[in-house]
Amino acid sequence: MAKPAEYREMAADTLAAKIKEMESQLFTGRMQATMGKLENTAGLRGLRRDIARSKTVLHEKEKKSA
């Protein structure tokens, strides 16, 4: 899990790309969990939280620049 400070250091476009990548990983993880091939189910929870953290920081950056 990354800390919010790490996300705040990233540029907005880099952060948006990171969010897309994490959402893709989450989709893949959900598919694996459905098929019973996922070993670490706690990883999905951490990934969801990382996505939420990064979206929050991205929203803060957008709000600050507007």
PDB file as gemmi writes it, atoms N, CA and C in Angstrom:
CRYST1    1.000    1.000    1.000  90.00  90.00  90.00 P 1                      
ATOM      1  N   MET A   1       0.834  -1.179   0.000  1.00  0.00           N  
ATOM      2  CA  MET A   1       0.000   0.000   0.000  1.00  0.00           C  
ATOM      3  C   MET A   1       0.876   1.239   0.000  1.00  0.00           C  
ATOM      4  N   ALA A   2       0.505   2.164  -0.830  1.00  0.00           N  
ATOM      5  CA  ALA A   2       1.236   3.413  -0.903  1.00  0.00           C  
ATOM      6  C   ALA A   2       0.601   4.439   0.036  1.00  0.00           C  
ATOM      7  N   LYS A   3       1.407   5.362   0.464  1.00  0.00           N  
ATOM      8  CA  LYS A   3       0.914   6.401   1.352  1.00  0.00           C  
ATOM      9  C   LYS A   3       0.456   7.604   0.523  1.00  0.00           C  
ATOM     10  N   PRO A   4      -0.475   8.401   1.051  1.00  0.00           N  
ATOM     11  CA  PRO A   4      -0.956   9.558   0.298  1.00  0.00           C  
ATOM     12  C   PRO A   4       0.165  10.524  -0.094  1.00  0.00           C  
ATOM     13  N   ALA A   5       1.194  10.624   0.714  1.00  0.00           N  
ATOM     14  CA  ALA A   5       2.306  11.523   0.390  1.00  0.00           C  
ATOM     15  C   ALA A   5       2.991  11.094  -0.909  1.00  0.00           C  
ATOM     16  N   GLU A   6       3.063   9.799  -1.145  1.00  0.00           N  
ATOM     17  CA  GLU A   6       3.666   9.304  -2.381  1.00  0.00           C  
ATOM     18  C   GLU A   6       2.824   9.696  -3.588  1.00  0.00           C  
ATOM     19  N   TYR A   7       1.510   9.673  -3.436  1.00  0.00           N  
ATOM     20  CA  TYR A   7       0.630  10.069  -4.532  1.00  0.00           C  
ATOM     21  C   TYR A   7       0.672  11.582  -4.760  1.00  0.00           C  
ATOM     22  N   ARG A   8       0.850  12.336  -3.695  1.00  0.00           N  
ATOM     23  CA  ARG A   8       0.905  13.801  -3.828  1.00  0.00           C  
ATOM     24  C   ARG A   8       2.149  14.262  -4.578  1.00  0.00           C  
ATOM     25  N   GLU A   9       3.207  13.468  -4.549  1.00  0.00           N  
ATOM     26  CA  GLU A   9       4.433  13.809  -5.254  1.00  0.00           C  
ATOM     27  C   GLU A   9       4.307  13.610  -6.761  1.00  0.00           C  
ATOM     28  N   MET A  10       3.354  12.771  -7.179  1.00  0.00           N  
ATOM     29  CA  MET A  10       3.177  12.465  -8.598  1.00  0.00           C  
ATOM     30  C   MET A  10       2.472  13.610  -9.318  1.00  0.00           C  
ATOM     31  N   ALA A  11       2.726  13.737 -10.617  1.00  0.00           N  
ATOM     32  CA  ALA A  11       2.005  14.693 -11.448  1.00  0.00           C  
ATOM     33  C   ALA A  11       0.592  14.157 -11.683  1.00  0.00           C  
ATOM     34  N   ALA A  12      -0.328  15.046 -12.021  1.00  0.00           N  
ATOM     35  CA  ALA A  12      -1.731  14.658 -12.180  1.00  0.00           C  
ATOM     36  C   ALA A  12      -1.916  13.624 -13.288  1.00  0.00           C  
ATOM     37  N   ASP A  13      -1.229  13.801 -14.418  1.00  0.00           N  
ATOM     38  CA  ASP A  13      -1.404  12.845 -15.508  1.00  0.00           C  
ATOM     39  C   ASP A  13      -0.794  11.486 -15.172  1.00  0.00           C  
ATOM     40  N   THR A  14       0.308  11.490 -14.458  1.00  0.00           N  
ATOM     41  CA  THR A  14       0.923  10.233 -14.018  1.00  0.00           C  
ATOM     42  C   THR A  14       0.011   9.523 -13.020  1.00  0.00           C  
ATOM     43  N   LEU A  15      -0.599  10.289 -12.152  1.00  0.00           N  
ATOM     44  CA  LEU A  15      -1.507   9.732 -11.157  1.00  0.00           C  
ATOM     45  C   LEU A  15      -2.739   9.126 -11.830  1.00  0.00           C  
ATOM     46  N   ALA A  16      -3.260   9.792 -12.848  1.00  0.00           N  
ATOM     47  CA  ALA A  16      -4.413   9.266 -13.572  1.00  0.00           C  
ATOM     48  C   ALA A  16      -4.057   7.951 -14.265  1.00  0.00           C  
ATOM     49  N   ALA A  17      -2.861   7.873 -14.828  1.00  0.00           N  
ATOM     50  CA  ALA A  17      -2.419   6.635 -15.470  1.00  0.00           C  
ATOM     51  C   ALA A  17      -2.266   5.516 -14.439  1.00  0.00           C  
ATOM     52  N   LYS A  18      -1.761   5.856 -13.265  1.00  0.00           N  
ATOM     53  CA  LYS A  18      -1.598   4.882 -12.181  1.00  0.00           C  
ATOM     54  C   LYS A  18      -2.957   4.349 -11.734  1.00  0.00           C  
ATOM     55  N   ILE A  19      -3.961   5.231 -11.683  1.00  0.00           N  
ATOM     56  CA  ILE A  19      -5.310   4.819 -11.293  1.00  0.00           C  
ATOM     57  C   ILE A  19      -5.861   3.818 -12.307  1.00  0.00           C  
ATOM     58  N   LYS A  20      -5.683   4.114 -13.592  1.00  0.00           N  
ATOM     59  CA  LYS A  20      -6.159   3.191 -14.631  1.00  0.00           C  
ATOM     60  C   LYS A  20      -5.482   1.823 -14.512  1.00  0.00           C  
ATOM     61  N   GLU A  21      -4.188   1.843 -14.233  1.00  0.00           N  
ATOM     62  CA  GLU A  21      -3.444   0.595 -14.078  1.00  0.00           C  
ATOM     63  C   GLU A  21      -3.967  -0.206 -12.882  1.00  0.00           C  
ATOM     64  N   MET A  22      -4.204   0.472 -11.768  1.00  0.00           N  
ATOM     65  CA  MET A  22      -4.705  -0.222 -10.580  1.00  0.00           C  
ATOM     66  C   MET A  22      -6.113  -0.758 -10.799  1.00  0.00           C  
ATOM     67  N   GLU A  23      -6.959  -0.013 -11.523  1.00  0.00           N  
ATOM     68  CA  GLU A  23      -8.304  -0.484 -11.809  1.00  0.00           C  
ATOM     69  C   GLU A  23      -8.262  -1.727 -12.694  1.00  0.00           C  
ATOM     70  N   SER A  24      -7.306  -1.767 -13.608  1.00  0.00           N  
ATOM     71  CA  SER A  24      -7.133  -2.941 -14.452  1.00  0.00           C  
ATOM     72  C   SER A  24      -6.703  -4.149 -13.615  1.00  0.00           C  
ATOM     73  N   GLN A  25      -5.789  -3.914 -12.678  1.00  0.00           N  
ATOM     74  CA  GLN A  25      -5.348  -4.990 -11.779  1.00  0.00           C  
ATOM     75  C   GLN A  25      -6.505  -5.486 -10.925  1.00  0.00           C  
ATOM     76  N   LEU A  26      -7.357  -4.563 -10.479  1.00  0.00           N  
ATOM     77  CA  LEU A  26      -8.506  -4.933  -9.663  1.00  0.00           C  
ATOM     78  C   LEU A  26      -9.467  -5.806 -10.464  1.00  0.00           C  
ATOM     79  N   PHE A  27      -9.703  -5.433 -11.716  1.00  0.00           N  
ATOM     80  CA  PHE A  27     -10.577  -6.226 -12.578  1.00  0.00           C  
ATOM     81  C   PHE A  27     -10.034  -7.642 -12.748  1.00  0.00           C  
ATOM     82  N   THR A  28      -8.736  -7.724 -13.031  1.00  0.00           N  
ATOM     83  CA  THR A  28      -8.095  -9.034 -13.199  1.00  0.00           C  
ATOM     84  C   THR A  28      -8.184  -9.848 -11.911  1.00  0.00           C  
ATOM     85  N   GLY A  29      -7.960  -9.198 -10.791  1.00  0.00           N  
ATOM     86  CA  GLY A  29      -8.042  -9.883  -9.502  1.00  0.00           C  
ATOM     87  C   GLY A  29      -9.436 -10.386  -9.206  1.00  0.00           C  
ATOM     88  N   ARG A  30     -10.439  -9.593  -9.550  1.00  0.00           N  
ATOM     89  CA  ARG A  30     -11.819 -10.028  -9.333  1.00  0.00           C  
ATOM     90  C   ARG A  30     -12.153 -11.237 -10.188  1.00  0.00           C  
ATOM     91  N   MET A  31     -11.659 -11.232 -11.414  1.00  0.00           N  
ATOM     92  CA  MET A  31     -11.901 -12.381 -12.289  1.00  0.00           C  
ATOM     93  C   MET A  31     -11.231 -13.638 -11.723  1.00  0.00           C  
ATOM     94  N   GLN A  32     -10.022 -13.492 -11.241  1.00  0.00           N  
ATOM     95  CA  GLN A  32      -9.318 -14.631 -10.662  1.00  0.00           C  
ATOM     96  C   GLN A  32     -10.023 -15.123  -9.406  1.00  0.00           C  
ATOM     97  N   ALA A  33     -10.549 -14.200  -8.610  1.00  0.00           N  
ATOM     98  CA  ALA A  33     -11.258 -14.589  -7.391  1.00  0.00           C  
ATOM     99  C   ALA A  33     -12.527 -15.353  -7.736  1.00  0.00           C  
ATOM    100  N   THR A  34     -13.200 -14.930  -8.791  1.00  0.00           N  
ATOM    101  CA  THR A  34     -14.415 -15.608  -9.215  1.00  0.00           C  
ATOM    102  C   THR A  34     -14.124 -17.032  -9.669  1.00  0.00           C  
ATOM    103  N   MET A  35     -12.993 -17.204 -10.353  1.00  0.00           N  
ATOM    104  CA  MET A  35     -12.622 -18.523 -10.846  1.00  0.00           C  
ATOM    105  C   MET A  35     -11.943 -19.375  -9.775  1.00  0.00           C  
ATOM    106  N   GLY A  36     -11.657 -18.784  -8.630  1.00  0.00           N  
ATOM    107  CA  GLY A  36     -11.030 -19.521  -7.545  1.00  0.00           C  
ATOM    108  C   GLY A  36      -9.528 -19.654  -7.681  1.00  0.00           C  
ATOM    109  N   LYS A  37      -8.909 -18.828  -8.499  1.00  0.00           N  
ATOM    110  CA  LYS A  37      -7.471 -18.925  -8.725  1.00  0.00           C  
ATOM    111  C   LYS A  37      -6.673 -17.876  -7.955  1.00  0.00           C  
ATOM    112  N   LEU A  38      -7.359 -17.001  -7.246  1.00  0.00           N  
ATOM    113  CA  LEU A  38      -6.677 -15.940  -6.515  1.00  0.00           C  
ATOM    114  C   LEU A  38      -6.262 -16.454  -5.144  1.00  0.00           C  
ATOM    115  N   GLU A  39      -4.979 -16.323  -4.823  1.00  0.00           N  
ATOM    116  CA  GLU A  39      -4.475 -16.814  -3.538  1.00  0.00           C  
ATOM    117  C   GLU A  39      -4.579 -15.759  -2.443  1.00  0.00           C  
ATOM    118  N   ASN A  40      -4.300 -14.505  -2.787  1.00  0.00           N  
ATOM    119  CA  ASN A  40      -4.294 -13.441  -1.788  1.00  0.00           C  
ATOM    120  C   ASN A  40      -5.522 -12.551  -1.975  1.00  0.00           C  
ATOM    121  N   THR A  41      -6.604 -12.896  -1.304  1.00  0.00           N  
ATOM    122  CA  THR A  41      -7.830 -12.119  -1.457  1.00  0.00           C  
ATOM    123  C   THR A  41      -7.744 -10.775  -0.735  1.00  0.00           C  
ATOM    124  N   ALA A  42      -6.874 -10.659   0.239  1.00  0.00           N  
ATOM    125  CA  ALA A  42      -6.712  -9.394   0.954  1.00  0.00           C  
ATOM    126  C   ALA A  42      -6.085  -8.339   0.051  1.00  0.00           C  
ATOM    127  N   GLY A  43      -5.412  -8.778  -0.989  1.00  0.00           N  
ATOM    128  CA  GLY A  43      -4.809  -7.838  -1.929  1.00  0.00           C  
ATOM    129  C   GLY A  43      -5.842  -6.995  -2.642  1.00  0.00           C  
ATOM    130  N   LEU A  44      -7.042  -7.552  -2.867  1.00  0.00           N  
ATOM    131  CA  LEU A  44      -8.107  -6.795  -3.517  1.00  0.00           C  
ATOM    132  C   LEU A  44      -8.547  -5.621  -2.650  1.00  0.00           C  
ATOM    133  N   ARG A  45      -8.637  -5.872  -1.374  1.00  0.00           N  
ATOM    134  CA  ARG A  45      -9.049  -4.811  -0.450  1.00  0.00           C  
ATOM    135  C   ARG A  45      -8.021  -3.682  -0.434  1.00  0.00           C  
ATOM    136  N   GLY A  46      -6.748  -4.051  -0.375  1.00  0.00           N  
ATOM    137  CA  GLY A  46      -5.687  -3.051  -0.392  1.00  0.00           C  
ATOM    138  C   GLY A  46      -5.667  -2.272  -1.692  1.00  0.00           C  
ATOM    139  N   LEU A  47      -5.921  -2.955  -2.785  1.00  0.00           N  
ATOM    140  CA  LEU A  47      -5.943  -2.304  -4.094  1.00  0.00           C  
ATOM    141  C   LEU A  47      -7.098  -1.322  -4.183  1.00  0.00           C  
ATOM    142  N   ARG A  48      -8.254  -1.703  -3.688  1.00  0.00           N  
ATOM    143  CA  ARG A  48      -9.403  -0.781  -3.682  1.00  0.00           C  
ATOM    144  C   ARG A  48      -9.089   0.462  -2.860  1.00  0.00           C  
ATOM    145  N   ARG A  49      -8.428   0.261  -1.747  1.00  0.00           N  
ATOM    146  CA  ARG A  49      -8.088   1.409  -0.892  1.00  0.00           C  
ATOM    147  C   ARG A  49      -7.046   2.306  -1.540  1.00  0.00           C  
ATOM    148  N   ASP A  50      -6.082   1.707  -2.235  1.00  0.00           N  
ATOM    149  CA  ASP A  50      -5.086   2.504  -2.951  1.00  0.00           C  
ATOM    150  C   ASP A  50      -5.735   3.325  -4.059  1.00  0.00           C  
ATOM    151  N   ILE A  51      -6.702   2.727  -4.744  1.00  0.00           N  
ATOM    152  CA  ILE A  51      -7.420   3.456  -5.792  1.00  0.00           C  
ATOM    153  C   ILE A  51      -8.154   4.637  -5.173  1.00  0.00           C  
ATOM    154  N   ALA A  52      -8.808   4.417  -4.055  1.00  0.00           N  
ATOM    155  CA  ALA A  52      -9.544   5.489  -3.389  1.00  0.00           C  
ATOM    156  C   ALA A  52      -8.604   6.601  -2.928  1.00  0.00           C  
ATOM    157  N   ARG A  53      -7.447   6.227  -2.377  1.00  0.00           N  
ATOM    158  CA  ARG A  53      -6.474   7.230  -1.933  1.00  0.00           C  
ATOM    159  C   ARG A  53      -5.990   8.077  -3.108  1.00  0.00           C  
ATOM    160  N   SER A  54      -5.652   7.405  -4.195  1.00  0.00           N  
ATOM    161  CA  SER A  54      -5.113   8.126  -5.337  1.00  0.00           C  
ATOM    162  C   SER A  54      -6.174   9.002  -5.982  1.00  0.00           C  
ATOM    163  N   LYS A  55      -7.427   8.545  -6.017  1.00  0.00           N  
ATOM    164  CA  LYS A  55      -8.498   9.379  -6.564  1.00  0.00           C  
ATOM    165  C   LYS A  55      -8.732  10.608  -5.693  1.00  0.00           C  
ATOM    166  N   THR A  56      -8.604  10.440  -4.390  1.00  0.00           N  
ATOM    167  CA  THR A  56      -8.762  11.564  -3.478  1.00  0.00           C  
ATOM    168  C   THR A  56      -7.677  12.608  -3.713  1.00  0.00           C  
ATOM    169  N   VAL A  57      -6.448  12.168  -3.856  1.00  0.00           N  
ATOM    170  CA  VAL A  57      -5.335  13.088  -4.100  1.00  0.00           C  
ATOM    171  C   VAL A  57      -5.503  13.771  -5.455  1.00  0.00           C  
ATOM    172  N   LEU A  58      -5.939  13.009  -6.468  1.00  0.00           N  
ATOM    173  CA  LEU A  58      -6.160  13.587  -7.790  1.00  0.00           C  
ATOM    174  C   LEU A  58      -7.246  14.658  -7.725  1.00  0.00           C  
ATOM    175  N   HIS A  59      -8.303  14.384  -6.981  1.00  0.00           N  
ATOM    176  CA  HIS A  59      -9.370  15.369  -6.813  1.00  0.00           C  
ATOM    177  C   HIS A  59      -8.860  16.616  -6.106  1.00  0.00           C  
ATOM    178  N   GLU A  60      -8.006  16.448  -5.104  1.00  0.00           N  
ATOM    179  CA  GLU A  60      -7.414  17.591  -4.408  1.00  0.00           C  
ATOM    180  C   GLU A  60      -6.599  18.440  -5.362  1.00  0.00           C  
ATOM    181  N   LYS A  61      -5.823  17.783  -6.241  1.00  0.00           N  
ATOM    182  CA  LYS A  61      -4.995  18.505  -7.201  1.00  0.00           C  
ATOM    183  C   LYS A  61      -5.864  19.277  -8.197  1.00  0.00           C  
ATOM    184  N   GLU A  62      -6.949  18.644  -8.666  1.00  0.00           N  
ATOM    185  CA  GLU A  62      -7.840  19.302  -9.600  1.00  0.00           C  
ATOM    186  C   GLU A  62      -8.532  20.493  -8.944  1.00  0.00           C  
ATOM    187  N   LYS A  63      -8.913  20.319  -7.703  1.00  0.00           N  
ATOM    188  CA  LYS A  63      -9.585  21.389  -6.980  1.00  0.00           C  
ATOM    189  C   LYS A  63      -8.637  22.565  -6.728  1.00  0.00           C  
ATOM    190  N   LYS A  64      -7.370  22.247  -6.430  1.00  0.00           N  
ATOM    191  CA  LYS A  64      -6.387  23.284  -6.164  1.00  0.00           C  
ATOM    192  C   LYS A  64      -6.077  24.100  -7.418  1.00  0.00           C  
ATOM    193  N   SER A  65      -6.018  23.431  -8.570  1.00  0.00           N  
ATOM    194  CA  SER A  65      -5.670  24.121  -9.810  1.00  0.00           C  
ATOM    195  C   SER A  65      -6.846  24.907 -10.378  1.00  0.00           C  
ATOM    196  N   ALA A  66      -8.069  24.572  -9.995  1.00  0.00           N  
ATOM    197  CA  ALA A  66      -9.259  25.264 -10.533  1.00  0.00           C  
ATOM    198  C   ALA A  66      -9.543  26.548  -9.814  1.00  0.00           C  
TER     199      ALA A  66                                                      
END                                                                             
